[in-house]
């Protein structure tokens, strides 16, 4: 591995993190900026939407959909990146936690999901950008929060 390969992998990782951090912050322009303009993405496994929709439209739909949550946390765990010159592929695993704004919704349970993102990327004059994305769901579950189990140094 040479220095350019490592720099490219780091830049791609940072781009992917830009997406997740700004989804959770609900700052949508940086989310849209990770894509080549006009990129068609497939989020059909995550939401009722077609399998080839412009990324900008999908981001707008995500913004509307997560308005019911007080907070979301998308943790990017495993991430595999393969760089080949000015092109790359990545597969990222996400665990997504959602906290409803209405604490009584779903009897206080919170949805969590294991998601997987398959991306094709291209190096542009502005840096690496996603030129195709397919999102899939590995699993979904409900979390029933409970009070703290460890408080002031003692198990409760």
Order of alpha helices (4+ residues) and beta strands (2+ residues): alpha-alpha-beta-beta-alpha-beta-beta-beta-beta-beta-beta
